[in-house]
Amino acid sequence: MKICALVANFTHSVIITNNFVRKDFKKCKVVFITQKSQKDKLNSFVSNYFKNKTVDFVEWGDETNTYSYDLNTIFAVYGSDLFIARVNRYINMLKLSNMVIDLYDITSIKCSVEDIVLSHDYFLNSSGIKVKK
């Protein structure tokens, strides 16, 4: 399942992801993959939203990152369209069947919004998940 969302910043991505996961995927663990080195700040902020400690962070530098996951892991990839494409290529290379939520930072995307939406099965916004038309 390919899901995308357009977000204003990391805080927005956490809120949208939290609302979606808490409503429909309560037993899943979320792994935020981000290119920014703000792990301590992000962990502090996110702990207020995900009270049950089901969130981890991976600071992505290159494809040598490894993470212990299972089928109940949801990957939330936050960043520019180029960064998200790079992470998704790696996830596809590993042939993972986990859910991936691509959280596009609207301030750093280079491709069109239409292209982003068309390359995903679903669109996630503040009111929930939408099937693309």
C-alpha positions as CSV (number, residue, x, y, z in Angstrom):
1,M,0.0,0.0,0.0
2,K,1.5,3.3,-1.1
3,I,0.3,6.3,0.9
4,C,1.4,10.0,0.5
5,A,0.8,13.2,2.3
6,L,1.9,16.8,1.7
7,V,3.0,18.3,5.0
8,A,4.2,21.8,6.1
9,N,6.9,20.5,8.5
10,F,7.9,17.6,10.6
11,T,5.4,18.4,13.3
12,H,2.6,18.3,10.8
13,S,3.9,14.9,9.5
14,V,3.8,13.5,13.1
15,I,0.3,14.7,13.7
16,I,-1.1,13.3,10.5
17,T,0.7,10.0,10.9
18,N,-0.3,9.6,14.6
19,N,-4.0,10.2,13.8
20,F,-4.0,7.7,11.0
21,V,-2.0,5.0,12.9
22,R,-3.9,5.4,16.2
23,K,-7.2,5.1,14.4
24,D,-6.6,2.1,12.1
25,F,-3.3,0.4,13.1
26,K,-3.1,0.4,16.9
27,K,-0.8,-2.6,17.2
28,C,1.8,-1.3,14.6
29,K,5.1,0.3,15.3
30,V,6.0,3.5,13.4
31,V,9.6,4.1,12.2
32,F,10.1,7.7,11.0
33,I,12.9,7.9,8.5
34,T,14.3,11.4,8.1
35,Q,17.4,12.9,6.6
36,K,17.7,15.6,9.3
37,S,19.9,15.1,12.3
38,Q,17.4,16.2,15.0
39,K,16.9,12.9,16.7
40,D,16.7,14.1,20.3
41,K,14.4,17.0,19.5
42,L,12.2,14.8,17.4
43,N,12.1,12.0,20.0
44,S,11.0,14.5,22.7
45,F,8.3,16.0,20.5
46,V,6.9,12.7,19.2
47,S,6.8,11.1,22.7
48,N,4.0,13.5,23.4
49,Y,1.9,12.1,20.5
50,F,2.8,8.4,20.6
51,K,2.3,7.6,24.3
52,N,2.9,3.9,24.0
53,K,6.5,4.1,22.9
54,T,5.8,2.6,19.5
55,V,8.0,5.1,17.5
56,D,11.6,4.9,16.5
57,F,13.7,7.1,14.3
58,V,16.2,6.3,11.6
59,E,18.5,9.1,10.6
60,W,19.2,8.2,7.0
61,G,22.7,8.9,5.7
62,D,23.0,6.2,3.1
63,E,21.7,2.7,2.3
64,T,23.9,1.1,5.0
65,N,21.2,1.7,7.6
66,T,19.7,-1.4,9.1
67,Y,16.7,-1.6,11.3
68,S,15.0,-4.5,13.0
69,Y,11.4,-4.6,11.8
70,D,8.5,-7.0,11.3
71,L,5.3,-6.9,9.3
72,N,3.6,-4.7,11.9
73,T,6.1,-1.9,11.2
74,I,5.0,1.2,9.3
75,F,7.7,3.2,7.7
76,A,7.0,7.0,7.7
77,V,9.4,8.7,5.3
78,Y,9.7,12.5,5.8
79,G,11.6,14.9,3.6
80,S,12.0,16.2,0.0
81,D,10.8,14.3,-3.0
82,L,14.4,13.3,-3.9
83,F,15.0,11.9,-0.4
84,I,11.8,10.0,-0.3
85,A,12.5,8.5,-3.8
86,R,15.9,7.3,-2.5
87,V,14.5,5.7,0.6
88,N,11.7,4.0,-1.4
89,R,14.2,2.6,-3.9
90,Y,16.0,1.0,-1.0
91,I,12.8,-0.3,0.5
92,N,11.8,-1.8,-2.9
93,M,15.3,-3.3,-3.3
94,L,14.8,-5.2,0.0
95,K,11.3,-6.3,-1.2
96,L,9.7,-5.2,2.0
97,S,5.9,-5.5,2.1
98,N,5.5,-3.1,4.9
99,M,3.2,0.0,4.7
100,V,5.1,3.1,3.7
101,I,3.8,6.6,4.3
102,D,5.6,9.1,2.2
103,L,5.4,12.5,3.9
104,Y,6.5,15.2,1.4
105,D,7.8,18.5,2.8
106,I,6.0,21.0,0.6
107,T,8.8,23.5,1.0
108,S,11.3,21.2,-0.7
109,I,9.5,19.3,-3.4
110,K,10.7,19.7,-7.0
111,C,8.1,17.6,-8.8
112,S,4.5,18.4,-9.3
113,V,1.9,17.6,-6.6
114,E,-0.1,15.7,-9.3
115,D,2.9,13.4,-10.0
116,I,3.2,12.7,-6.3
117,V,-0.4,11.8,-5.9
118,L,-0.6,9.7,-9.1
119,S,2.4,7.6,-7.9
120,H,0.6,6.5,-4.8
121,D,-2.5,4.4,-4.0
122,Y,-3.9,6.7,-1.3
123,F,-3.6,10.3,-0.1
124,L,-3.5,11.1,3.6
125,N,-4.6,14.4,5.0
126,S,-5.8,15.7,8.4
127,S,-9.2,14.1,8.0
128,G,-7.9,10.7,7.1
129,I,-7.0,8.5,4.2
130,K,-8.5,9.2,0.8
131,V,-8.5,6.9,-2.3
132,K,-7.1,8.9,-5.2
133,K,-9.5,9.6,-8.0
